[in-house]
Amino acid sequence: MPQDSILSLNQLCLKRGGRVLAQDLELSLGGGEAGLVLGSNGSGKTTLSETICGFLKPHAGSVTKPKQLGWASQDPRFPLRSRCHNYLFQLAVLGGSPSKIAKLEADTALARFGLDEYAKRTIGSLSRGWQQRLNLARAWLGHIIRKTGFSVPKPGKINNIKQNHSKCAVLRPGNSLNR
């Protein structure tokens, strides 16, 4: 992996159900970079994501990534009766943060993704779009807790993630450029 690369795929081959989905994949993403994986349904986008996260093993090749990786599922599951702040706070505590730090981490995650006004609302009362933002906040929080240690960054919006996190790379699967 090049020195400034956060995520790299080397000669990656993906199989599922005995079917080759992709082979000889090469990718290198550095801090602040983003990539888009395009493909039709069943082409292996989810398999690639699950392989990068370590949920699946590649058939061949290798994935080099940070030890701690934030991942946002395309179909997130939440405890719908929990309040947004309480949920993120509990995740931070489960991740090993002391209560005072966990509160700051939860506050920052909510602010970073424009969710601060929803902090006291139950997750089940949020629209699917706001739940997706919470999903991103959860992934970001998971990355911050163990990978970089915690420092309170300036609040921002989703579009500012790349600019504010030089230690973050984003890879997004999709069916088209229009989504």
Buried (B, 14 or more C-beta within 10 A) or exposed (E): BEEEBBBBBBEBBBBBEEEEBBEEBEBBBBBBBEEEBEBEEEBBBBBBBBBBBEEBEBBEBEBEBBEEBBBBBEEBEBEEEBBBBBBBBBBBBEBEBEEEBBBBBBBBBBBBBBBBEBBEBBBEEBEEEBBBBBBBBBBBBBBBBBBEEBEEEEBBEBEEBBEBBEEBBBBBBEEEEEE
